[in-house]
Amino acid sequence: MDDALNAWTSLHTLPNSAIRILLLAESKCKIFGSVKKNTLKYLYEKHSRENKNFKDFLNLLFESKLVAWESRNKELIRLTFSGYDLLALRSINKKFNITSFGSNIARGKESDLYVAECSSVGSCVIKFYRIGRTSFRDVKRKRSFSKLSSSWLIHSTKAATSEARAYKLLKNSEVNVPKFFWRNRHALLLEYIEGKRLSSLEEPELNAELFYQIILQVKRMLKTKFVHVDLNPFNILVSSDRKKVYIIDFPQWVPLTHPNSLFYLSRDLNNVASFFEQKGIRLDREKVINETLNLAKQLIESE
């Protein structure tokens, strides 16, 4: 069973005292990356009315793979992805009432996406960030906030926070993005869009018109003083009827006033154009990119 599904199952089977220990562990792991077993025991006995059976409840967390040993001498404990997922799901469930939690629909280097149903918003997607799942080396190279901490909890939460802010900024714009409902910890609750990622479309489904729809969305983002930074065929959704494109995944976005915004914009445009050209679609790449960059320059100068 994968991390999030394990978390969803454990959420409904663990006693409250075990979840309380998990919350105490989180409070320390967010700062230090791990917590001493004796420190966790002290905090539990200090703050819990039911201060017995700490060992049994902690063992339940280990058995459920919600925590793991950080050190060989079994002194330091860390949260697992599954443990952090449980805490996020617990909060989302309290606010939106998750009636079903489905299978994984996308798994990347930095995030996992699951379909869910919530009584208050209907069909939705829960996105869990997994920054550092493979290695922190690439994280440090790409992300400025990597200097702040080596804890994947911190990195993942910051990425989710950044993306949540992007959705809020784009909420009242003309840019097609999924509706953003809420963020908790490293998890985002988003609208479910029926469609496919651009990267998964077959060649007969691709045409120049689709490319120009994407460019229109990029220009609309620019008018909100916004650059995606990581736009590629994996971050573009195409509706089932192929009439609408949605831009997704915004953890690395920058404002148009950022000193490297034009470089990022050019890279985004070339990423998308290259995908279509590799599929045999003829484009006036240079004209489109120059027009879009000139629009960005005009908007910057008008600041």
C-alpha positions, 0 to 999 in steps of 0.5 A: 500500500502506498503512503497516502492510502496507508495514511487514509486507512490508518486515520480510521483505525488508530486510537486518538492517543497514537495520533496525538503522539504523531502530532507531537512528533510533527511539532519537533520534526518540523524544526529539527527533522527528527525527535528523540524518543525520550523527548517524545515520551516526555511531551506525551506524558506532559500534555496527555491526560491518558499518559499511559501506554506510550510505548504501545501507541508508539509501536502502533505508529511504527507498525503503521509506517507513520514514523521510522527510526532516524538513527541506528541506535533507535534514539531519533524518530522521524515522520514518514511521508505517510505520517505527514499525509495522515495529519494533512488528511485528518485536517482536510477531512474535518473541514471538507468531509472526505467521503472517498479517497481513491487511487493515485492518478499521477506520481512524479518526482516531487508530488503524488495526486489522488482523486477524492470525493468531499461532501462540500466540493464534490470530485476533487484532487488531493496533491501531496508534495514529496520534495526530496523523495529521491534526493535533496541534491536536485532540490538544492540546485533548483529551489531557493528555499532549500537553504533554510532547512534539510527537512523534507517536511519544510520543503514540501510544505513550502512548495505547497504554500507557494502553489496555493498562493499562485492559485489565489493570485490567479483566482479572478484572472482569465487563466484556466486553472483548477479551482483551489479549495484549501491547503494543509501542510504539504497537501492541496485540495483542488478541483478535479479536471476531466482530461489528460496531460498534454504529454500523454496525448497521441499525435493525432490529438495534437495540432497548432490550435492547441499550441496557440491556446496554451500561448494565450494562457501564458499571455493571460498569466503575464497580465497578472504579472505572473510567470510559471517557471516550469511550464512543460507538457506535464504541467498542462491539462487538456479537457476531454473535448480538447476545447480547453487547456488548463495550466497546473503545478505552480510551486516555482512561479515568480512575479513578472518583476523577478530579475530572471522572469524573461529568462524563465518565460523564454524557457517555458515557451521553448519547452512547449514549442519544442514538444509540438515540433517534435510531434511534427506540428509546424509552428512559427516559433520565433514569432510567437516567442518574440511577441510574448516576450515583448508583451512581458517587457511592456508590462514590466516597463509599465510597472 
